[in-house]
Amino acid sequence: MAVIGTRGSPLALTQAHEVRSRLAQAHGVSQDAFAIRVIKTSGDAIQDRPLYEA
């Protein structure tokens, strides 16, 4: 199974689902052949100050 990494925002998830759909169609396989995994970074958790101050 291939994994598509994405951020968790609604836009990023929509784009990841579109990529999965197109990859599946291009390769003649089920969309289940591609998993979507949300990637979170310290930038997602630290919202109250610049990351260089973290």
PDB file of N, CA, C, O and CB in Angstrom:
ATOM      1  N   MET A   1       0.841  -1.175   0.000  1.00  0.00           N
ATOM      2  CA  MET A   1       0.000   0.000   0.000  1.00  0.00           C
ATOM      3  C   MET A   1       0.890   1.243   0.000  1.00  0.00           C
ATOM      4  O   MET A   1       1.832   1.343   0.785  1.00  0.00           O
ATOM      5  CB  MET A   1      -0.959  -0.004   1.218  1.00  0.00           C
ATOM      6  N   ALA A   2       0.585   2.168  -0.873  1.00  0.00           N
ATOM      7  CA  ALA A   2       1.293   3.445  -0.912  1.00  0.00           C
ATOM      8  C   ALA A   2       0.607   4.412   0.047  1.00  0.00           C
ATOM      9  O   ALA A   2      -0.603   4.334   0.262  1.00  0.00           O
ATOM     10  CB  ALA A   2       1.330   4.027  -2.363  1.00  0.00           C
ATOM     11  N   VAL A   3       1.384   5.318   0.617  1.00  0.00           N
ATOM     12  CA  VAL A   3       0.850   6.285   1.573  1.00  0.00           C
ATOM     13  C   VAL A   3       1.023   7.690   1.011  1.00  0.00           C
ATOM     14  O   VAL A   3       2.101   8.063   0.550  1.00  0.00           O
ATOM     15  CB  VAL A   3       1.553   6.153   2.956  1.00  0.00           C
ATOM     16  N   ILE A   4      -0.052   8.455   1.058  1.00  0.00           N
ATOM     17  CA  ILE A   4      -0.026   9.856   0.651  1.00  0.00           C
ATOM     18  C   ILE A   4      -0.030  10.683   1.928  1.00  0.00           C
ATOM     19  O   ILE A   4      -0.992  10.644   2.695  1.00  0.00           O
ATOM     20  CB  ILE A   4      -1.248  10.223  -0.286  1.00  0.00           C
ATOM     21  N   GLY A   5       1.037  11.425   2.155  1.00  0.00           N
ATOM     22  CA  GLY A   5       1.129  12.270   3.341  1.00  0.00           C
ATOM     23  C   GLY A   5       0.553  13.645   3.061  1.00  0.00           C
ATOM     24  O   GLY A   5       0.758  14.202   1.982  1.00  0.00           O
ATOM     25  N   THR A   6      -0.173  14.195   4.033  1.00  0.00           N
ATOM     26  CA  THR A   6      -0.805  15.494   3.846  1.00  0.00           C
ATOM     27  C   THR A   6      -0.974  16.204   5.178  1.00  0.00           C
ATOM     28  O   THR A   6      -0.941  15.580   6.238  1.00  0.00           O
ATOM     29  CB  THR A   6      -2.156  15.339   3.154  1.00  0.00           C
ATOM     30  N   ARG A   7      -1.153  17.491   5.111  1.00  0.00           N
ATOM     31  CA  ARG A   7      -1.533  18.254   6.300  1.00  0.00           C
ATOM     32  C   ARG A   7      -2.997  17.948   6.596  1.00  0.00           C
ATOM     33  O   ARG A   7      -3.674  17.303   5.796  1.00  0.00           O
ATOM     34  CB  ARG A   7      -1.302  19.802   6.095  1.00  0.00           C
ATOM     35  N   GLY A   8      -3.479  18.403   7.728  1.00  0.00           N
ATOM     36  CA  GLY A   8      -4.835  18.064   8.143  1.00  0.00           C
ATOM     37  C   GLY A   8      -5.896  19.091   7.815  1.00  0.00           C
ATOM     38  O   GLY A   8      -7.052  18.921   8.204  1.00  0.00           O
ATOM     39  N   SER A   9      -5.537  20.156   7.107  1.00  0.00           N
ATOM     40  CA  SER A   9      -6.538  21.178   6.789  1.00  0.00           C
ATOM     41  C   SER A   9      -7.551  20.626   5.786  1.00  0.00           C
ATOM     42  O   SER A   9      -7.246  19.698   5.038  1.00  0.00           O
ATOM     43  CB  SER A   9      -5.859  22.454   6.226  1.00  0.00           C
ATOM     44  N   PRO A  10      -8.747  21.194   5.773  1.00  0.00           N
ATOM     45  CA  PRO A  10      -9.756  20.726   4.816  1.00  0.00           C
ATOM     46  C   PRO A  10      -9.264  20.794   3.365  1.00  0.00           C
ATOM     47  O   PRO A  10      -9.522  19.878   2.584  1.00  0.00           O
ATOM     48  CB  PRO A  10     -11.029  21.551   4.963  1.00  0.00           C
ATOM     49  N   LEU A  11      -8.564  21.863   3.000  1.00  0.00           N
ATOM     50  CA  LEU A  11      -8.055  21.986   1.633  1.00  0.00           C
ATOM     51  C   LEU A  11      -7.031  20.896   1.332  1.00  0.00           C
ATOM     52  O   LEU A  11      -7.101  20.250   0.287  1.00  0.00           O
ATOM     53  CB  LEU A  11      -7.430  23.371   1.416  1.00  0.00           C
ATOM     54  N   ALA A  12      -6.087  20.692   2.236  1.00  0.00           N
ATOM     55  CA  ALA A  12      -5.051  19.677   2.019  1.00  0.00           C
ATOM     56  C   ALA A  12      -5.660  18.282   1.913  1.00  0.00           C
ATOM     57  O   ALA A  12      -5.234  17.482   1.080  1.00  0.00           O
ATOM     58  CB  ALA A  12      -4.020  19.713   3.154  1.00  0.00           C
ATOM     59  N   LEU A  13      -6.643  17.988   2.742  1.00  0.00           N
ATOM     60  CA  LEU A  13      -7.295  16.676   2.687  1.00  0.00           C
ATOM     61  C   LEU A  13      -8.067  16.499   1.382  1.00  0.00           C
ATOM     62  O   LEU A  13      -8.062  15.414   0.800  1.00  0.00           O
ATOM     63  CB  LEU A  13      -8.238  16.498   3.883  1.00  0.00           C
ATOM     64  N   THR A  14      -8.724  17.549   0.926  1.00  0.00           N
ATOM     65  CA  THR A  14      -9.431  17.489  -0.356  1.00  0.00           C
ATOM     66  C   THR A  14      -8.452  17.208  -1.484  1.00  0.00           C
ATOM     67  O   THR A  14      -8.727  16.393  -2.365  1.00  0.00           O
ATOM     68  CB  THR A  14     -10.193  18.802  -0.624  1.00  0.00           C
ATOM     69  N   GLN A  15      -7.309  17.885  -1.456  1.00  0.00           N
ATOM     70  CA  GLN A  15      -6.298  17.672  -2.487  1.00  0.00           C
ATOM     71  C   GLN A  15      -5.736  16.254  -2.424  1.00  0.00           C
ATOM     72  O   GLN A  15      -5.515  15.635  -3.464  1.00  0.00           O
ATOM     73  CB  GLN A  15      -5.167  18.693  -2.341  1.00  0.00           C
ATOM     74  N   ALA A  16      -5.505  15.738  -1.236  1.00  0.00           N
ATOM     75  CA  ALA A  16      -4.977  14.380  -1.090  1.00  0.00           C
ATOM     76  C   ALA A  16      -5.964  13.350  -1.628  1.00  0.00           C
ATOM     77  O   ALA A  16      -5.560  12.380  -2.269  1.00  0.00           O
ATOM     78  CB  ALA A  16      -4.657  14.083   0.382  1.00  0.00           C
ATOM     79  N   HIS A  17      -7.245  13.552  -1.373  1.00  0.00           N
ATOM     80  CA  HIS A  17      -8.252  12.629  -1.902  1.00  0.00           C
ATOM     81  C   HIS A  17      -8.306  12.689  -3.430  1.00  0.00           C
ATOM     82  O   HIS A  17      -8.502  11.669  -4.091  1.00  0.00           O
ATOM     83  CB  HIS A  17      -9.637  12.952  -1.311  1.00  0.00           C
ATOM     84  N   GLU A  18      -8.133  13.874  -3.977  1.00  0.00           N
ATOM     85  CA  GLU A  18      -8.109  14.010  -5.438  1.00  0.00           C
ATOM     86  C   GLU A  18      -6.887  13.296  -6.024  1.00  0.00           C
ATOM     87  O   GLU A  18      -6.993  12.611  -7.041  1.00  0.00           O
ATOM     88  CB  GLU A  18      -8.101  15.505  -5.843  1.00  0.00           C
ATOM     89  N   VAL A  19      -5.746  13.457  -5.386  1.00  0.00           N
ATOM     90  CA  VAL A  19      -4.526  12.771  -5.834  1.00  0.00           C
ATOM     91  C   VAL A  19      -4.725  11.259  -5.773  1.00  0.00           C
ATOM     92  O   VAL A  19      -4.364  10.542  -6.706  1.00  0.00           O
ATOM     93  CB  VAL A  19      -3.306  13.191  -4.967  1.00  0.00           C
ATOM     94  N   ARG A  20      -5.300  10.777  -4.672  1.00  0.00           N
ATOM     95  CA  ARG A  20      -5.546   9.337  -4.534  1.00  0.00           C
ATOM     96  C   ARG A  20      -6.456   8.834  -5.649  1.00  0.00           C
ATOM     97  O   ARG A  20      -6.200   7.783  -6.237  1.00  0.00           O
ATOM     98  CB  ARG A  20      -6.169   9.023  -3.160  1.00  0.00           C
ATOM     99  N   SER A  21      -7.502   9.571  -5.934  1.00  0.00           N
ATOM    100  CA  SER A  21      -8.430   9.179  -6.991  1.00  0.00           C
ATOM    101  C   SER A  21      -7.733   9.116  -8.347  1.00  0.00           C
ATOM    102  O   SER A  21      -7.924   8.165  -9.104  1.00  0.00           O
ATOM    103  CB  SER A  21      -9.604  10.153  -7.051  1.00  0.00           C
ATOM    104  N   ARG A  22      -6.934  10.121  -8.647  1.00  0.00           N
ATOM    105  CA  ARG A  22      -6.238  10.158  -9.941  1.00  0.00           C
ATOM    106  C   ARG A  22      -5.161   9.081 -10.051  1.00  0.00           C
ATOM    107  O   ARG A  22      -4.982   8.484 -11.112  1.00  0.00           O
ATOM    108  CB  ARG A  22      -5.611  11.528 -10.156  1.00  0.00           C
ATOM    109  N   LEU A  23      -4.448   8.835  -8.959  1.00  0.00           N
ATOM    110  CA  LEU A  23      -3.440   7.769  -8.974  1.00  0.00           C
ATOM    111  C   LEU A  23      -4.098   6.410  -9.203  1.00  0.00           C
ATOM    112  O   LEU A  23      -3.613   5.604  -9.997  1.00  0.00           O
ATOM    113  CB  LEU A  23      -2.642   7.758  -7.652  1.00  0.00           C
ATOM    114  N   ALA A  24      -5.193   6.165  -8.509  1.00  0.00           N
ATOM    115  CA  ALA A  24      -5.888   4.889  -8.656  1.00  0.00           C
ATOM    116  C   ALA A  24      -6.364   4.703 -10.095  1.00  0.00           C
ATOM    117  O   ALA A  24      -6.216   3.627 -10.675  1.00  0.00           O
ATOM    118  CB  ALA A  24      -7.080   4.806  -7.682  1.00  0.00           C
ATOM    119  N   GLN A  25      -6.931   5.753 -10.658  1.00  0.00           N
ATOM    120  CA  GLN A  25      -7.418   5.675 -12.035  1.00  0.00           C
ATOM    121  C   GLN A  25      -6.262   5.475 -13.014  1.00  0.00           C
ATOM    122  O   GLN A  25      -6.370   4.671 -13.939  1.00  0.00           O
ATOM    123  CB  GLN A  25      -8.203   6.945 -12.396  1.00  0.00           C
ATOM    124  N   ALA A  26      -5.173   6.190 -12.821  1.00  0.00           N
ATOM    125  CA  ALA A  26      -4.029   6.099 -13.733  1.00  0.00           C
ATOM    126  C   ALA A  26      -3.381   4.720 -13.707  1.00  0.00           C
ATOM    127  O   ALA A  26      -2.839   4.263 -14.714  1.00  0.00           O
ATOM    128  CB  ALA A  26      -2.996   7.155 -13.379  1.00  0.00           C
ATOM    129  N   HIS A  27      -3.439   4.060 -12.551  1.00  0.00           N
ATOM    130  CA  HIS A  27      -2.776   2.764 -12.407  1.00  0.00           C
ATOM    131  C   HIS A  27      -3.744   1.591 -12.440  1.00  0.00           C
ATOM    132  O   HIS A  27      -3.334   0.439 -12.299  1.00  0.00           O
ATOM    133  CB  HIS A  27      -1.999   2.730 -11.122  1.00  0.00           C
ATOM    134  N   GLY A  28      -5.028   1.882 -12.625  1.00  0.00           N
ATOM    135  CA  GLY A  28      -6.021   0.822 -12.745  1.00  0.00           C
ATOM    136  C   GLY A  28      -6.197  -0.007 -11.487  1.00  0.00           C
ATOM    137  O   GLY A  28      -6.424  -1.215 -11.550  1.00  0.00           O
ATOM    138  N   VAL A  29      -6.091   0.658 -10.337  1.00  0.00           N
ATOM    139  CA  VAL A  29      -6.257  -0.042  -9.063  1.00  0.00           C
ATOM    140  C   VAL A  29      -7.331   0.659  -8.237  1.00  0.00           C
ATOM    141  O   VAL A  29      -7.778   1.756  -8.571  1.00  0.00           O
ATOM    142  CB  VAL A  29      -4.913  -0.102  -8.281  1.00  0.00           C
ATOM    143  N   SER A  30      -7.730   0.006  -7.161  1.00  0.00           N
ATOM    144  CA  SER A  30      -8.703   0.582  -6.247  1.00  0.00           C
ATOM    145  C   SER A  30      -8.071   1.730  -5.453  1.00  0.00           C
ATOM    146  O   SER A  30      -6.863   1.742  -5.215  1.00  0.00           O
ATOM    147  CB  SER A  30      -9.253  -0.498  -5.293  1.00  0.00           C
ATOM    148  N   GLN A  31      -8.895   2.681  -5.054  1.00  0.00           N
ATOM    149  CA  GLN A  31      -8.395   3.765  -4.206  1.00  0.00           C
ATOM    150  C   GLN A  31      -7.875   3.227  -2.880  1.00  0.00           C
ATOM    151  O   GLN A  31      -7.078   3.885  -2.210  1.00  0.00           O
ATOM    152  CB  GLN A  31      -9.496   4.801  -3.955  1.00  0.00           C
ATOM    153  N   ASP A  32      -8.323   2.032  -2.499  1.00  0.00           N
ATOM    154  CA  ASP A  32      -7.848   1.411  -1.260  1.00  0.00           C
ATOM    155  C   ASP A  32      -6.360   1.076  -1.310  1.00  0.00           C
ATOM    156  O   ASP A  32      -5.756   0.781  -0.279  1.00  0.00           O
ATOM    157  CB  ASP A  32      -8.642   0.151  -0.975  1.00  0.00           C
ATOM    158  N   ALA A  33      -5.767   1.119  -2.499  1.00  0.00           N
ATOM    159  CA  ALA A  33      -4.330   0.855  -2.638  1.00  0.00           C
ATOM    160  C   ALA A  33      -3.493   2.024  -2.125  1.00  0.00           C
ATOM    161  O   ALA A  33      -2.273   1.913  -2.004  1.00  0.00           O
ATOM    162  CB  ALA A  33      -3.982   0.570  -4.100  1.00  0.00           C
ATOM    163  N   PHE A  34      -4.151   3.145  -1.825  1.00  0.00           N
ATOM    164  CA  PHE A  34      -3.459   4.348  -1.366  1.00  0.00           C
ATOM    165  C   PHE A  34      -4.074   4.822  -0.054  1.00  0.00           C
ATOM    166  O   PHE A  34      -5.265   5.126   0.014  1.00  0.00           O
ATOM    167  CB  PHE A  34      -3.526   5.469  -2.438  1.00  0.00           C
ATOM    168  N   ALA A  35      -3.258   4.880   0.969  1.00  0.00           N
ATOM    169  CA  ALA A  35      -3.717   5.388   2.262  1.00  0.00           C
ATOM    170  C   ALA A  35      -3.384   6.872   2.351  1.00  0.00           C
ATOM    171  O   ALA A  35      -2.386   7.331   1.794  1.00  0.00           O
ATOM    172  CB  ALA A  35      -3.066   4.600   3.444  1.00  0.00           C
ATOM    173  N   ILE A  36      -4.223   7.611   3.053  1.00  0.00           N
ATOM    174  CA  ILE A  36      -3.951   9.023   3.309  1.00  0.00           C
ATOM    175  C   ILE A  36      -3.595   9.156   4.780  1.00  0.00           C
ATOM    176  O   ILE A  36      -4.363   8.758   5.655  1.00  0.00           O
ATOM    177  CB  ILE A  36      -5.179   9.933   2.930  1.00  0.00           C
ATOM    178  N   ARG A  37      -2.424   9.719   5.041  1.00  0.00           N
ATOM    179  CA  ARG A  37      -1.956   9.878   6.418  1.00  0.00           C
ATOM    180  C   ARG A  37      -1.710  11.356   6.699  1.00  0.00           C
ATOM    181  O   ARG A  37      -0.963  12.021   5.981  1.00  0.00           O
ATOM    182  CB  ARG A  37      -0.663   9.047   6.668  1.00  0.00           C
ATOM    183  N   VAL A  38      -2.349  11.863   7.754  1.00  0.00           N
ATOM    184  CA  VAL A  38      -2.176  13.260   8.150  1.00  0.00           C
ATOM    185  C   VAL A  38      -0.855  13.397   8.897  1.00  0.00           C
ATOM    186  O   VAL A  38      -0.566  12.640   9.823  1.00  0.00           O
ATOM    187  CB  VAL A  38      -3.369  13.750   9.032  1.00  0.00           C
ATOM    188  N   ILE A  39      -0.065  14.373   8.480  1.00  0.00           N
ATOM    189  CA  ILE A  39       1.231  14.649   9.098  1.00  0.00           C
ATOM    190  C   ILE A  39       1.106  15.935   9.906  1.00  0.00           C
ATOM    191  O   ILE A  39       0.694  16.971   9.383  1.00  0.00           O
ATOM    192  CB  ILE A  39       2.369  14.765   8.021  1.00  0.00           C
ATOM    193  N   LYS A  40       1.462  15.859  11.176  1.00  0.00           N
ATOM    194  CA  LYS A  40       1.427  17.040  12.040  1.00  0.00           C
ATOM    195  C   LYS A  40       2.858  17.411  12.409  1.00  0.00           C
ATOM    196  O   LYS A  40       3.693  16.540  12.657  1.00  0.00           O
ATOM    197  CB  LYS A  40       0.566  16.783  13.325  1.00  0.00           C
ATOM    198  N   THR A  41       3.127  18.694  12.441  1.00  0.00           N
ATOM    199  CA  THR A  41       4.459  19.188  12.774  1.00  0.00           C
ATOM    200  C   THR A  41       4.377  20.080  14.004  1.00  0.00           C
ATOM    201  O   THR A  41       3.287  20.390  14.485  1.00  0.00           O
ATOM    202  CB  THR A  41       5.078  19.956  11.583  1.00  0.00           C
ATOM    203  N   SER A  42       5.529  20.488  14.507  1.00  0.00           N
ATOM    204  CA  SER A  42       5.525  21.399  15.653  1.00  0.00           C
ATOM    205  C   SER A  42       4.845  22.712  15.291  1.00  0.00           C
ATOM    206  O   SER A  42       4.275  23.376  16.156  1.00  0.00           O
ATOM    207  CB  SER A  42       6.960  21.662  16.140  1.00  0.00           C
ATOM    208  N   GLY A  43       4.900  23.086  14.027  1.00  0.00           N
ATOM    209  CA  GLY A  43       4.225  24.303  13.580  1.00  0.00           C
ATOM    210  C   GLY A  43       2.719  24.214  13.704  1.00  0.00           C
ATOM    211  O   GLY A  43       2.043  25.233  13.842  1.00  0.00           O
ATOM    212  N   ASP A  44       2.186  22.998  13.654  1.00  0.00           N
ATOM    213  CA  ASP A  44       0.747  22.816  13.839  1.00  0.00           C
ATOM    214  C   ASP A  44       0.360  22.988  15.301  1.00  0.00           C
ATOM    215  O   ASP A  44      -0.737  23.458  15.606  1.00  0.00           O
ATOM    216  CB  ASP A  44       0.313  21.435  13.340  1.00  0.00           C
ATOM    217  N   ALA A  45       1.259  22.609  16.205  1.00  0.00           N
ATOM    218  CA  ALA A  45       0.959  22.651  17.634  1.00  0.00           C
ATOM    219  C   ALA A  45       1.260  24.016  18.248  1.00  0.00           C
ATOM    220  O   ALA A  45       0.565  24.444  19.170  1.00  0.00           O
ATOM    221  CB  ALA A  45       1.747  21.580  18.359  1.00  0.00           C
ATOM    222  N   ILE A  46       2.282  24.699  17.750  1.00  0.00           N
ATOM    223  CA  ILE A  46       2.698  25.986  18.325  1.00  0.00           C
ATOM    224  C   ILE A  46       2.100  27.109  17.480  1.00  0.00           C
ATOM    225  O   ILE A  46       2.582  27.401  16.386  1.00  0.00           O
ATOM    226  CB  ILE A  46       4.267  26.106  18.387  1.00  0.00           C
ATOM    227  N   GLN A  47       1.063  27.722  17.994  1.00  0.00           N
ATOM    228  CA  GLN A  47       0.362  28.761  17.246  1.00  0.00           C
ATOM    229  C   GLN A  47       0.499  30.147  17.874  1.00  0.00           C
ATOM    230  O   GLN A  47       0.107  31.146  17.270  1.00  0.00           O
ATOM    231  CB  GLN A  47      -1.096  28.404  17.131  1.00  0.00           C
ATOM    232  N   ASP A  48       1.060  30.209  19.092  1.00  0.00           N
ATOM    233  CA  ASP A  48       1.062  31.470  19.823  1.00  0.00           C
ATOM    234  C   ASP A  48       2.348  32.279  19.683  1.00  0.00           C
ATOM    235  O   ASP A  48       2.448  33.379  20.225  1.00  0.00           O
ATOM    236  CB  ASP A  48       0.815  31.201  21.258  1.00  0.00           C
ATOM    237  N   ARG A  49       3.349  31.734  18.949  1.00  0.00           N
ATOM    238  CA  ARG A  49       4.617  32.448  18.785  1.00  0.00           C
ATOM    239  C   ARG A  49       5.355  31.897  17.566  1.00  0.00           C
ATOM    240  O   ARG A  49       5.045  30.802  17.096  1.00  0.00           O
ATOM    241  CB  ARG A  49       5.499  32.322  20.065  1.00  0.00           C
ATOM    242  N   PRO A  50       6.322  32.645  17.057  1.00  0.00           N
ATOM    243  CA  PRO A  50       7.107  32.135  15.926  1.00  0.00           C
ATOM    244  C   PRO A  50       7.853  30.860  16.321  1.00  0.00           C
ATOM    245  O   PRO A  50       8.252  30.705  17.475  1.00  0.00           O
ATOM    246  CB  PRO A  50       8.106  33.207  15.432  1.00  0.00           C
ATOM    247  N   LEU A  51       8.039  29.964  15.381  1.00  0.00           N
ATOM    248  CA  LEU A  51       8.701  28.691  15.680  1.00  0.00           C
ATOM    249  C   LEU A  51      10.132  28.881  16.160  1.00  0.00           C
ATOM    250  O   LEU A  51      10.624  28.078  16.952  1.00  0.00           O
ATOM    251  CB  LEU A  51       8.693  27.802  14.455  1.00  0.00           C
ATOM    252  N   TYR A  52      10.815  29.934  15.694  1.00  0.00           N
ATOM    253  CA  TYR A  52      12.197  30.133  16.135  1.00  0.00           C
ATOM    254  C   TYR A  52      12.272  30.484  17.622  1.00  0.00           C
ATOM    255  O   TYR A  52      13.346  30.407  18.219  1.00  0.00           O
ATOM    256  CB  TYR A  52      12.858  31.235  15.307  1.00  0.00           C
ATOM    257  N   GLU A  53      11.151  30.866  18.223  1.00  0.00           N
ATOM    258  CA  GLU A  53      11.117  31.142  19.661  1.00  0.00           C
ATOM    259  C   GLU A  53      10.755  29.900  20.471  1.00  0.00           C
ATOM    260  O   GLU A  53      10.822  29.920  21.700  1.00  0.00           O
ATOM    261  CB  GLU A  53      10.123  32.256  19.957  1.00  0.00           C
ATOM    262  N   ALA A  54      10.382  28.847  19.807  1.00  0.00           N
ATOM    263  CA  ALA A  54       9.932  27.636  20.513  1.00  0.00           C
ATOM    264  C   ALA A  54      11.095  26.868  21.100  1.00  0.00           C
ATOM    265  O   ALA A  54      10.895  25.827  21.725  1.00  0.00           O
ATOM    266  CB  ALA A  54       9.145  26.732  19.574  1.00  0.00           C
TER     267      ALA A  54
END
